[in-house]
Amino acid sequence: MPSGLRAGQLPGRLGLRRTGQKTGVPGERFVLAGVVKHGGIAMAAQVAQHELILSRRMARLGTETAFEVLSKAKALERKGRNIVHLEIGEPDFSTPPHIVEAAVDALRGGWTHYGPSAGLPELRDAIANYVSRTRGVVVQPDEVVVVPGGKPIMFYAMLALVDEGDEVIYPNPGFPIYESMIRYAGGTPVPIPLREERDFAMDVDEMASLITPSTKLIILNSPQNPTGGVLARADIERAAAAIGDRNILVLTDEIYSRLQFEGKPFSIMSVPGMKERTILLDGFSKTYAMTGWRIGYGVMRADLAAQITRLMTNSNSCTASFTQRAALAALNGDQSAVDTMRLEFERRSRAFVAGLNRIRGFSARMPKGAFYVFANITGTGWASKPLADALLEEAGVAALSGTAFGTYGEGYLRFSVANSMENLMEALARIDAWVGAHV
Ligand SMILES: Cc1ncc(COP(=O)(O)O)c(C=O)c1O
């Protein structure tokens, strides 16, 4: 702290006395004036305080509650509380060493400069090969755009395609950024409810009934966040048939495709006639435990890829070059770590579901993929948000209210099993004890 300031008094603006004067300038509320001392030197200061006037579109932007609950839990930890973190959706594993090595080599080798906005040609090529192989369609490198994470594909696709009045059908409960981005782009969100009795797979007939002449985009997500539901091949084929030859695009979020517990994942991109109307979102965050590296990609028709690339040029310029070199090593290297993680998430999910089903008022189905357990809590008599808050504050277990994923998430809590078995068992014991006292 600079000398000359009293204890508790901060330098700069906070050290000033507010005069309350109006300036007469629209949006300018008052003027702060006074004397501050910096390093023993007295300075007269007058600072205009301007009201923050945001664009109207900012009022339509939502958020991802997981990050808010995480910071609330961290604040409790700073006060000395012990919290079991089951709120955040990221693998607890470290990035496999050969991927880290590739990044270190890339940094040493000078991959520290701008690259092409759509991604390094060798990575676009490798992704095109990977998607061609796994989805059984021929994908060219110019149909691939590399971006910093899977999320930007949602953001860019919505900005590039959705106009005021366009309808976008999306899963609810579902990843909260879908609804946020639909609204932000000016579109109308049209939820497809996902129901527990259908194992959280969408009802295709219901989806078909939601299609109107204003439908611009349909979002699919399998395996699904937050429910762990999976779309069966037959349902995906029926969904494609319901779309028929309409000019509707499908954004298929397959970020958890390598974390499906049973059977092979199936993409709507593989349905004959759908490739040109599909935007495939995939990435490295969940598959290779690379959430903090920020790298993902979209695969789509080349003319749309060129537009998404323009959005990249306008926002990020490009994805970090050394991160892309690491992603190349991830795709081309040993895949055994992916299998290890998938098996471990399945094992933990099974144990956690079994434990929850022994707790009064809770019931849960075994998820079919990803690393979340979406538990029905209606038997507790509590609403989701107050229950999530109480479990955090009173039991020391951080989970997310189902309503963080949309209105149809009421009655549920989402637990991430991306934590050790020991911590998961501890969480169950804490919830059970809390329920014993409060339900
Ligand atoms: C369904 C879904 N899609 C996309 C993402 C975003 O992934 P990334 O961290 O690569 O942006 C997530 C992350 O939680 C997700 O759950």
The ligand as an SDF file (V2000), in Angstrom:
LIG
                    3D

 16 16  0  0  0  0  0  0  0  0999 V2000
  -22.5430  -30.8420  -24.0230 C   0  0  0  0  0  0  0  0  0  0  0  0
  -21.3070  -30.0170  -24.0280 C   0  0  0  0  0  0  0  0  0  0  0  0
  -20.9050  -29.4570  -25.1610 N   0  0  0  0  0  0  0  0  0  0  0  0
  -19.8050  -28.6910  -25.2150 C   0  0  0  0  0  0  0  0  0  0  0  0
  -19.0640  -28.4300  -24.0970 C   0  0  0  0  0  0  0  0  0  0  0  0
  -17.9050  -27.4900  -24.1740 C   0  0  0  0  0  0  0  0  0  0  0  0
  -16.6880  -28.0810  -24.2490 O   0  0  0  0  0  0  0  0  0  0  0  0
  -15.3520  -27.1960  -24.3040 P   0  0  0  0  0  0  0  0  0  0  0  0
  -14.8180  -27.1310  -22.9160 O   0  0  0  0  0  0  0  0  0  0  0  0
  -14.4680  -27.9550  -25.2500 O   0  0  0  0  0  0  0  0  0  0  0  0
  -15.6880  -25.8430  -24.8370 O   0  0  0  0  0  0  0  0  0  0  0  0
  -19.4300  -29.0120  -22.8800 C   0  0  0  0  0  0  0  0  0  0  0  0
  -18.6560  -28.7250  -21.6580 C   0  0  0  0  0  0  0  0  0  0  0  0
  -19.0590  -28.9290  -20.5480 O   0  0  0  0  0  0  0  0  0  0  0  0
  -20.5760  -29.8280  -22.8490 C   0  0  0  0  0  0  0  0  0  0  0  0
  -20.9920  -30.4010  -21.7110 O   0  0  0  0  0  0  0  0  0  0  0  0
  1  2  1  0
  2  3  1  0
  2 15  2  0
  3  4  2  0
  4  5  1  0
  5  6  1  0
  5 12  2  0
  6  7  1  0
  7  8  1  0
  8  9  2  0
  8 10  1  0
  8 11  1  0
 12 13  1  0
 12 15  1  0
 13 14  2  0
 15 16  1  0
M  END
$$$$
